[in-house]
Amino acid sequence: MKRGTVAKAIALIERQSQILVDPTELEDNLQEKLNEHMIKPEFVSSTWTFYQVNAREVEFWQANEDRKHTRLLYKLNGDRWTKNTLWP
């Protein structure tokens, strides 16, 4: 999985969203997991899930307060993507 080393190490601590009382505890745990990562760089957290999407069409939508939303449609044509702007 193409994630940064620190992101992988933090995930391996497996304490996300828990209350952090002492910042040095984070640094100590992070250093431990970084050291482990150097030994086994392919190891990732068991909580991670990998998905692969093979899209032929993707729409990105950005809201606007006056409801003139920006909508971009990308379609795969052969080996190239074409981009179109859609009406709000």
Backbone as ProteinMPNN parsed JSONL, in Angstrom:
{"seq_chain_A": "MKRGTVAKAIALIERQSQILVDPTELEDNLQEKLNEHMIKPEFVSSTWTFYQVNAREVEFWQANEDRKHTRLLYKLNGDRWTKNTLWP", "coords_chain_A": {"N_chain_A": [[0.843, -1.185, 0.0], [0.563, 2.142, -0.866], [1.445, 4.221, 1.219], [2.676, 6.736, 3.414], [5.607, 6.333, 5.474], [5.36, 7.215, 8.154], [2.568, 7.37, 8.39], [1.903, 4.654, 8.129], [3.199, 3.664, 10.419], [1.853, 5.015, 12.51], [-0.713, 3.966, 12.175], [-0.167, 1.341, 12.886], [0.138, 1.557, 15.61], [-2.427, 1.556, 16.503], [-4.335, 3.113, 17.99], [-6.008, 5.11, 17.259], [-8.129, 7.903, 17.625], [-8.388, 7.595, 20.324], [-8.052, 9.014, 23.623], [-5.322, 11.117, 24.087], [-3.16, 11.497, 26.53], [-0.53, 12.039, 27.247], [1.799, 13.484, 25.236], [4.387, 12.482, 24.828], [4.059, 9.775, 24.961], [2.904, 9.147, 22.505], [5.069, 9.807, 20.821], [7.001, 7.944, 21.724], [5.73, 5.462, 21.139], [5.421, 5.797, 18.394], [8.097, 5.899, 17.524], [8.887, 3.312, 18.159], [7.251, 1.789, 16.415], [8.152, 2.8, 13.975], [10.739, 1.805, 13.965], [10.141, -0.948, 13.841], [8.974, -0.943, 11.34], [11.148, -0.438, 9.698], [12.409, -2.877, 9.77], [10.484, -4.656, 8.765], [9.16, -3.556, 6.179], [6.952, -4.13, 4.562], [4.837, -4.773, 6.169], [1.613, -3.951, 7.31], [-1.064, -2.333, 9.104], [-3.562, -4.439, 10.501], [-6.042, -3.411, 10.421], [-6.371, -2.005, 8.122], [-7.884, -1.752, 4.921], [-7.94, -2.743, 1.586], [-9.077, -1.491, -1.426], [-9.975, -1.798, -4.825], [-10.899, 0.088, -7.536], [-12.335, 0.031, -10.651], [-13.052, 2.277, -12.621], [-15.157, 3.665, -15.171], [-16.397, 5.944, -15.484], [-16.551, 8.998, -13.772], [-17.799, 11.362, -11.484], [-17.227, 14.535, -10.174], [-18.268, 16.722, -7.677], [-18.873, 19.905, -6.542], [-20.166, 21.801, -4.05], [-22.027, 24.883, -3.992], [-22.932, 27.868, -2.408], [-24.946, 29.413, -3.597], [-26.214, 27.566, -5.073], [-25.252, 27.102, -7.584], [-23.728, 24.76, -8.417], [-20.569, 23.201, -9.03], [-19.943, 20.807, -11.379], [-18.144, 18.154, -12.546], [-17.562, 15.86, -15.067], [-15.904, 12.939, -15.79], [-14.993, 10.704, -18.289], [-13.967, 7.52, -19.369], [-12.482, 6.879, -22.356], [-11.432, 4.552, -24.338], [-8.104, 4.563, -23.801], [-7.949, 7.024, -22.668], [-8.998, 9.82, -20.689], [-11.866, 11.844, -20.814], [-13.032, 15.122, -20.13], [-15.869, 16.814, -18.968], [-17.985, 19.584, -18.275], [-20.848, 19.703, -16.263], [-24.292, 20.721, -16.157], [-25.587, 22.457, -13.262]], "CA_chain_A": [[0.0, 0.0, 0.0], [1.374, 3.347, -1.0], [1.214, 5.188, 2.295], [3.93, 7.175, 3.984], [6.14, 5.54, 6.582], [4.767, 7.672, 9.419], [1.154, 6.963, 8.375], [1.88, 3.218, 8.428], [3.597, 3.466, 11.816], [0.763, 5.486, 13.37], [-1.786, 2.974, 12.08], [0.251, 0.144, 13.624], [-0.067, 1.81, 17.043], [-3.824, 1.152, 16.666], [-4.999, 3.838, 19.074], [-6.645, 6.283, 16.659], [-9.307, 8.491, 18.256], [-8.349, 7.472, 21.778], [-7.555, 10.228, 24.285], [-3.873, 11.168, 24.251], [-2.883, 12.267, 27.745], [0.874, 12.452, 27.278], [2.35, 13.46, 23.879], [5.593, 11.657, 24.733], [3.62, 8.4, 24.724], [2.783, 9.046, 21.055], [6.415, 9.79, 20.24], [7.638, 6.664, 22.064], [5.076, 4.423, 20.347], [5.726, 6.047, 16.993], [9.481, 5.484, 17.278], [8.893, 1.843, 18.205], [6.655, 1.278, 15.177], [9.052, 3.161, 12.878], [11.826, 0.819, 14.01], [9.582, -2.195, 13.329], [8.745, -0.752, 9.907], [12.439, -0.553, 9.019], [12.716, -4.302, 9.679], [9.467, -5.282, 7.9], [8.431, -2.442, 5.543], [5.725, -4.571, 3.896], [3.799, -5.012, 7.166], [0.679, -2.853, 7.538], [-2.06, -2.586, 10.139], [-4.624, -5.378, 10.149], [-7.289, -2.657, 10.291], [-6.429, -1.407, 6.794], [-8.563, -2.505, 3.876], [-7.551, -2.297, 0.252], [-10.116, -1.589, -2.437], [-9.59, -1.383, -6.16], [-12.061, 0.496, -8.314], [-12.066, 0.172, -12.081], [-14.122, 3.174, -13.065], [-15.229, 4.111, -16.562], [-17.002, 7.267, -15.413], [-16.461, 9.569, -12.432], [-18.28, 12.741, -11.391], [-16.845, 15.307, -9.002], [-19.324, 17.689, -7.439], [-18.506, 20.87, -5.512], [-21.338, 22.608, -3.713], [-21.909, 26.328, -3.992], [-24.033, 28.393, -1.593], [-26.053, 29.898, -4.429], [-26.691, 26.355, -5.758], [-24.62, 26.948, -8.894], [-22.707, 23.77, -8.103], [-19.624, 22.814, -10.075], [-19.997, 19.361, -11.612], [-17.213, 17.732, -13.586], [-17.744, 14.464, -15.439], [-14.783, 12.329, -16.495], [-15.353, 9.417, -18.89], [-12.849, 6.811, -19.98], [-12.687, 6.531, -23.766], [-10.216, 3.813, -24.691], [-7.099, 4.733, -22.749], [-7.895, 8.451, -22.319], [-10.138, 10.38, -19.962], [-12.38, 13.116, -21.306], [-13.638, 15.905, -19.044], [-16.959, 17.704, -19.345], [-18.677, 20.291, -17.196], [-22.286, 19.436, -16.306], [-25.192, 21.726, -15.567], [-25.829, 22.229, -11.832]], "C_chain_A": [[0.88, 1.238, 0.0], [0.948, 4.384, 0.033], [2.579, 5.57, 2.836], [4.331, 6.325, 5.18], [5.502, 5.925, 7.906], [3.298, 7.262, 9.494], [1.028, 5.481, 8.708], [2.184, 2.968, 9.901], [2.488, 3.899, 12.769], [-0.394, 4.494, 13.353], [-1.449, 1.716, 12.878], [0.139, 0.324, 15.139], [-1.484, 1.404, 17.433], [-4.517, 1.792, 17.871], [-5.7, 5.083, 18.563], [-7.934, 6.622, 17.384], [-9.387, 8.247, 19.759], [-7.772, 8.762, 22.363], [-6.051, 10.098, 24.502], [-3.567, 12.083, 25.427], [-1.478, 12.848, 27.715], [1.466, 12.359, 25.866], [3.625, 12.626, 23.748], [5.241, 10.185, 24.52], [3.455, 8.151, 23.219], [4.16, 8.927, 20.426], [7.131, 8.476, 20.511], [7.069, 5.524, 21.226], [5.405, 4.566, 18.863], [7.14, 5.582, 16.661], [9.603, 3.964, 17.265], [8.366, 1.255, 16.889], [7.493, 1.644, 13.951], [10.222, 2.183, 12.811], [11.35, -0.525, 13.464], [9.397, -2.113, 11.815], [10.046, -0.872, 9.118], [12.806, -2.024, 8.82], [11.772, -5.001, 8.7], [8.638, -4.195, 7.22], [7.117, -2.852, 4.87], [4.564, -4.763, 4.868], [2.942, -3.766, 7.352], [-0.337, -3.274, 8.594], [-3.135, -3.548, 9.638], [-5.968, -4.67, 9.972], [-7.429, -2.008, 8.913], [-7.117, -2.34, 5.822], [-8.171, -1.9, 2.539], [-8.705, -2.526, -0.714], [-9.525, -1.162, -3.779], [-10.862, -1.086, -6.935], [-11.62, 0.659, -9.76], [-13.204, 0.979, -12.691], [-14.011, 3.467, -14.554], [-15.794, 5.528, -16.627], [-16.955, 7.732, -13.958], [-16.983, 10.999, -12.473], [-17.805, 13.35, -10.087], [-17.826, 16.472, -8.888], [-18.871, 18.597, -6.309], [-19.679, 21.798, -5.278], [-20.998, 24.098, -3.725], [-23.126, 26.866, -3.245], [-25.218, 28.869, -2.422], [-26.617, 28.789, -5.335], [-26.207, 26.254, -7.198], [-23.42, 26.008, -8.7], [-21.797, 23.52, -9.306], [-19.642, 21.298, -10.18], [-19.095, 19.027, -12.792], [-17.394, 16.24, -13.827], [-16.536, 14.008, -16.252], [-15.245, 10.968, -17.003], [-14.111, 8.825, -19.553], [-13.24, 6.399, -21.397], [-11.403, 5.865, -24.247], [-9.231, 3.903, -23.555], [-6.957, 6.192, -22.323], [-9.171, 8.874, -21.599], [-10.554, 11.682, -20.638], [-13.106, 13.802, -20.143], [-14.702, 16.807, -19.622], [-17.52, 18.367, -18.095], [-20.164, 20.06, -17.373], [-23.06, 20.627, -15.745], [-25.39, 21.402, -14.105], [-27.091, 21.411, -11.583]], "O_chain_A": [[1.825, 1.349, 0.782], [0.184, 5.303, -0.263], [3.533, 4.8, 2.723], [3.493, 5.682, 5.813], [5.141, 5.054, 8.697], [2.83, 6.848, 10.555], [0.151, 5.089, 9.479], [1.518, 2.165, 10.554], [2.217, 3.203, 13.748], [-0.989, 4.212, 14.393], [-2.33, 1.098, 13.475], [0.053, -0.662, 15.871], [-1.719, 0.96, 18.557], [-5.185, 1.122, 18.657], [-5.962, 6.01, 19.329], [-8.729, 5.742, 17.714], [-10.357, 8.653, 20.399], [-7.084, 9.511, 21.669], [-5.572, 9.097, 25.034], [-3.7, 13.302, 25.325], [-1.257, 13.995, 28.104], [1.622, 11.253, 25.348], [3.915, 12.114, 22.666], [6.037, 9.433, 23.96], [3.817, 7.087, 22.716], [4.394, 8.05, 19.595], [7.799, 7.944, 19.624], [7.815, 4.718, 20.669], [5.638, 3.577, 18.168], [7.359, 4.942, 15.632], [10.338, 3.401, 16.455], [8.966, 0.34, 16.324], [7.54, 0.879, 12.987], [10.643, 1.783, 11.725], [12.072, -1.175, 12.707], [9.633, -3.085, 11.098], [10.041, -1.359, 7.987], [13.437, -2.381, 7.825], [12.202, -5.834, 7.902], [7.512, -3.936, 7.645], [6.258, -2.003, 4.635], [3.419, -4.903, 4.436], [3.462, -2.665, 7.528], [-0.441, -4.455, 8.926], [-3.56, -3.472, 8.485], [-6.916, -5.249, 9.442], [-8.504, -1.511, 8.576], [-6.956, -3.559, 5.886], [-8.086, -0.68, 2.397], [-9.241, -3.63, -0.803], [-8.678, -0.271, -3.844], [-11.783, -1.902, -6.983], [-10.642, 1.348, -10.047], [-14.179, 0.431, -13.204], [-12.917, 3.51, -15.117], [-15.699, 6.217, -17.644], [-17.272, 6.978, -13.038], [-16.653, 11.76, -13.383], [-17.962, 12.755, -9.021], [-18.164, 17.119, -9.88], [-18.521, 18.116, -5.232], [-20.13, 22.494, -6.187], [-19.858, 24.506, -3.502], [-24.235, 26.368, -3.433], [-26.366, 28.742, -1.997], [-27.4, 29.058, -6.246], [-26.694, 25.415, -7.956], [-22.264, 26.416, -8.809], [-22.226, 23.622, -10.455], [-19.391, 20.592, -9.203], [-19.266, 19.552, -13.892], [-17.378, 15.449, -12.883], [-16.192, 14.612, -17.269], [-15.816, 10.177, -16.253], [-13.327, 9.521, -20.198], [-14.207, 5.665, -21.602], [-10.411, 6.538, -24.528], [-9.48, 3.384, -22.466], [-5.967, 6.562, -21.692], [-10.26, 8.364, -21.862], [-9.715, 12.513, -20.988], [-13.71, 13.148, -19.292], [-14.486, 17.482, -20.629], [-17.527, 17.787, -17.009], [-20.696, 20.197, -18.475], [-22.537, 21.423, -14.966], [-25.371, 20.234, -13.718], [-27.43, 21.136, -10.432]]}, "name": "protein", "num_of_chains": 1, "seq": "MKRGTVAKAIALIERQSQILVDPTELEDNLQEKLNEHMIKPEFVSSTWTFYQVNAREVEFWQANEDRKHTRLLYKLNGDRWTKNTLWP"}
